[in-house]
Amino acid sequence: MLFDISRLVRSYEQSFATGVDRIDLAIGLDLLKRFGSECHFVHAGRHGVCILPQDLGKAVLSRLQHLWNDDPSSVAKASALTKLRLKHEPRVRSHFFPPSDRIVSAQTTYVVASHSGVGKIAGGMSGLDPHRKMQRLIYIHDLIPIEYPEYQRPETKQQFSSFLKELTDAPVIAVSNSNDTDRRVKKFAAENAWQLAATDVIVPTLDFRLMPATPLTPSVSAFLENSSPYFVILGTIEPRKNHLLLLQIWRELSQLKNQPRLCIIGKRGWENENVVDMLERCPAITDTVFEFADLSDFEVQTVLQHATALLFPSFAEGLGLPMLEAAALGVPCVASDIPVFREIAPASTTFLSPLDGAGWLAEIVSRAGDVHNNQMKDQS
């Protein structure tokens, strides 16, 4: 087994993991558990492509498991030696290709689960496996860069297309994260003459557990001390997530006497000029919209579980892990009426078109009013 660990090496120091990060890590850990000493690690970067030492690959998986899934307070900072090895060994080892026939052979399966890695290097797969001996398996999270290029950076569509082309010039197994993604992948594969050896669907399941309590930052504590109702949107701030719709709604809500709050959890992404302008220059939402970029998992859970609802107005998604996280905490969700959400959403989910601003406004006002009325009853 040859697991592409490139994205996880790049994320080695990140305290917050995206959904793709967590799935990539889960697959890497599962392969290591099942294949043990026969699980090897390939890394691709500016230096080129190389096989990482097994102990170094295991150290990356172990650290990220503790950092993202266990108690992050128990994780010591990476040793200077480990950091040095991650910085220098890939560059040094890239000069020792081709890898041994024991690692790259007809019995080897190459697995990439991150839309990153060897496929991002022009000629990367032919350099790694010049005789096309290996079986290839790609786990596909979505085709959004190709189907919705307007929501991406200008160069992303071509980069992702090149990535897929690099991996599919030999027989490949395409595994999708949902039935919706699977349908899209099969259509795209037929249109682009992929050599599909097989397809499968493996929908991620949420191994939910409450994170160990850690001190809340002052800004989070202050936010939670306010008893007024609030809603959460969780995920990277990028155009397809439709934050702009919610910010416009909250501008309208500024006319109300008892305004609910909006909590935005996620880092700022790309192509967000209008969203950033509103966050930084719209006085009407200054007191009701709060932005948190670097919360711990415990803080995310704490904020989410006290929310009136999770709001998920995306135009396009590959899956939607925040919806599953909210459901595990018993928090209702108001979501876009898109196919993948219909596939994975809990029965209690309210669906609205991502273009229906009036519908979203009415739903938010109704839910906030119910909370306010209940609070008034409790006080009386």
N, C-alpha and C positions, 0 to 999 in steps of 0.2 A: 504494500500500500504506500502510495506517495501522495502526501497531503500538501496542498499549496498553502503555506502559512504566511504568505506575504502580507496580507492585510493585518493579521494579528501582530506581526512584528512591528508594523507601522503604528499600531495602536497600543504598543507595549506600555506607554506611560500615561494613557488616557484613563482618567478615573470614571468617566461616563461612557457607557456602551450604547450604540444604536441597536436597532432590531437586527440588522444584518450582522453586526459584530457578534451579538449573542448567539445567533444561529451558527455562524462560522465557528465560533468557539465550541459550541455544543457538538458539532459534527467532528471537529478535530479531536475532542476528548473521547468521543465514542469510538472513533477509529483507533486511537491509541489504546483504549481499553480492550478492544476486540482483537487487535493485531499485534499488540505488544512490541517485541523487538523487530517485527517485520513491518512496522509502521515507520516510514521515513518522511523527511520534511524538505520541501523545495521552496526556495525563496527567490523572488525576482525584484529587481530594483534598478537604480541607475547604473550599478556595476554590471548588470546582466543577470544571468540565471545560475544558481548553484544549489547543491544539496547541502543543507545545514547539518552539522553534527547532531545526532539524536538527542544528546543530553541538553543541547541548547534549545532545540525545538520543544522538548518536554518542559524546560524551564519557562518558556514563554507561555505555554498552555497553563501551567501550574500557577504562575503569577496572576494571569488574567482570570482564572477561575476564582482565586481568592479575592481579587480586586473587585470583580463584577458580581459574583454570585455568593460569596461568603461574607465574612465580617471584614470590611475594608480597613478597619482600625488595626487589624492583626497583621496587615501586610507591611513588611519593612520595605523601605526604599530599595530599589534594585542596587545590587553591589556594583562598585565601579568596574570590577572585572567583567561582570555580565554585560553591562552597558558597552564596555570596550569591545567585547566579543561580537555583540550584535552590530556594532558599527564597522568593525574591521574584517571579521571572518567571511561574510558574504563576498566582499570585494576580493579577498585573497583567494577564496575557493573557486571563484568564477573562472580562474585561469586553469583549472584542472579538469575541464571537460575533455572528452565525454565521460559521464559517470560510469561506474562499474556495471557490467552486465547483470550483476546480482540485484542491483537496485532498479535499473531500467531494463525490463525484459518483457517477454510475452506474457509472463505471469503477474506483471505489475499493473495495478489500476491507479491512474492519476485522478485525484479528486480535487476540484476547486469549488468552493461554496461561497465566494465573496465578490464575484464580478471584478476580481483583481488578480494580480500575479503574473504567471508566465504568459498568459494570453495578451497582456498589455505590452509585451516586448515583441517588436517586429521580428519574425523568425524565431521566436522563443521556443515554440513547440518543436520545430525542426532541429533546433540546437540541442534541446533536451532529449529528444527521441528521433534521431535522424532517419531511422529505418521504420518508424511508425509501428513499433512493437507493442507499445502499451495500450491497454484499454483506457478510454477517457470517460470520465463522468463529471458533468457540470450541473451544479444545483443553481437553478435560475429563480431569482426573487421577483423579477418583473421584466418587462420590455419597455418601460416608460421612456428611457432615453430615445428609443426609436419611434414609438407610437405617439409620444407627446414631447417632441423636441422643443416646443415653445416654452416649456417649464424648466429647461435645462440651460447650462452654459452653452454658448454657441458651438464649442468644440466637442461637447459630450456625445452627441449622436454619432459622429464619425469615430470617436474613440471606442464607443461601445460596439459599434458595428465591426470595427477592426478586431476587437477582442473576440467576438463570437466567430468571425471568419477564421481567426488563427486557431481556434479550438475545434472547428467543425470541418476541417479539410481531410479528416479521417473519420472512421466510424466512431460515434459518440453516443453515450447514454445521457439523455436530457431529463433531469428530475426537476419538477416544478413544485412551488410551495403552496399552490392552490389549484383547483380545477379551472378557475378562470385563467390563471397564468398558463396552465397546460394547454388550453384551447388556443391561446395566442401563440404559444411557442410552436405548436404543431403547424399552424397556419404559416408562420414566418419560416419555419424549416422547409415546408413544401415550396414556398416561393423562392427560397434561396438555395435549393438543392443540397441541404445538409445530408450527410450520410448518417442517418439515425439508426443506431443499432437497437435502441429501445427507448421508451419513455416511461415515466412513472410520476406519481404525485405523492409527496410526503408533506403533509400539512404540519407545521410546527405546533406542538402542544406546549402550554405554559406550565412549567414546573414551579408553581407559585408558592412562595413562602414569605412571611413577614420578615423584613430585614431587621437585624439587631438594632436596638435604639442607639443613636449617636446624637451628640448635641446639635441642636438646630442653629443655623446661622441667625444673627440678629434680624436680618431682613425677613426671613421666613417666619420667625417667632412673631414679629410685629404684624405680618400679614394674617397669621392665624388668630391673633388676639382680637381682631375685628370680627364681630359676630354677624355682619351682613352677609347674605348669600353670595356665592361666587361659583363660576364655571371654569373648567380647565380645558386648554388645548395643549396636547403633548406631542412633541416632535420637532425636528429641525424646521426653522422658519425658512420656507422656500415656496415659490409661487404655487405649486400644485396643491399645497396644504390649505390654500384659501384663507390665510389669516386676514387678508384685506377685507373680506366679507364681514368677519367678526368685528374688525376695528371700525368699519362703517356703521355697523349695528350699535356698537358701544357709543359712537358719536351721537346717534339718535337717542340712545338711552340717557344721555346726559340731561335731557329735558325732564326726566322723571324725578319725583321727590325721593323715592327709595330706590336708588340705583344698585343693581347687582354689580359685582366685580368680575373681571376676566383675568385669569392667571395663565400666562403664556410660559410654558416650560419647554426650553429647547434653545440651542444655539442658533445664531443668525447664519443663514446659508448664503445663497447666491441670487442674483437678479431680483433683489428685494427693495428697489429704490422707493416705491410707493409705500410699502409697509414701514420701512425705516423712517421715512418722512413723517408718517402719522405717529409713530412711536415717539419720535423726538421733537415734533413741531406742532402737535395738535393739542392745545390746552384743554379742549373739551374732555379728553380721556385721561388726562394726567392723574387724576385721583381715583380712577376706577380700573385702569389697565396696568397690570404688574408683569414684569418680564424677569424670568429667572433662567439663567443660561447654564449654570454649573451646580445643580443640586445633586446631593448624594441619593442613592437608591432609597434610603430610609426617608429622606425629605420628600422625594417624589411620592412615595406611598402615603406619607402623612398628609401632604397637601391634597392628593387625589381622593383619599378616602373620606375627607370632609367636604368634598365638592358637591354642589347641587346636581351636576351632571358633567360628564365628559362631552366636549363638542368635537366632532370629527367631520368637518365640511369639505374634505379633499375632493379634488377633481379626478384624481387617479391614485391608486394604491396597488401594491403587490400583495399585501396581506392586511396588516393593521393590528400589530401587537398591543398598542395602548387600549384598544377595545377589549381585548382579553384580560388585560391587567385591571381595567376598571370593573369588569364583570366579576373577577375574583375578589374584589373588595366590596362588592355589592353596590357599586356606583352606576346609575343609569347612563345611557349613552344616546346622544342625538347625532346621527351620522348621515353622510351623503348616501343617496340611493344609487349605489354603483354595484356591479355584479359581485365583486369579491366580498363586500360587506354583507350582502344578502346571503352569501355562502357561509360566513363564519360568525355573524353577529348573534348574540343571545336573543331569545324570543322577545324580550322586553324593549329592544332597541326601537327608537323612533327614527324613521327614514324621511329625509327631505332632499329635494334636488339641491345640488350645490349652487344653483343659480337663483334659488327661491329666497331672496333676501327677506321679503315680507313674511314668509313662512317661518324662517329661522328667528326673526324678531319676535313674532307672536309666541313661538314655543318658549323662547328664553324668558319673555315677560311673564308668561303663564307659570312656568316652573319657579321663577324667582318670587312671584306673588304668593304661590302656595307656601314656600318656605317662610316668607315674611308673615303671612297670616298665622301659620303654626307657631312662630315665635311669639306673636302677640297673644295668642291663646295661652301659651305656657306662662307668660308674664302675668296674665290676669288671673 
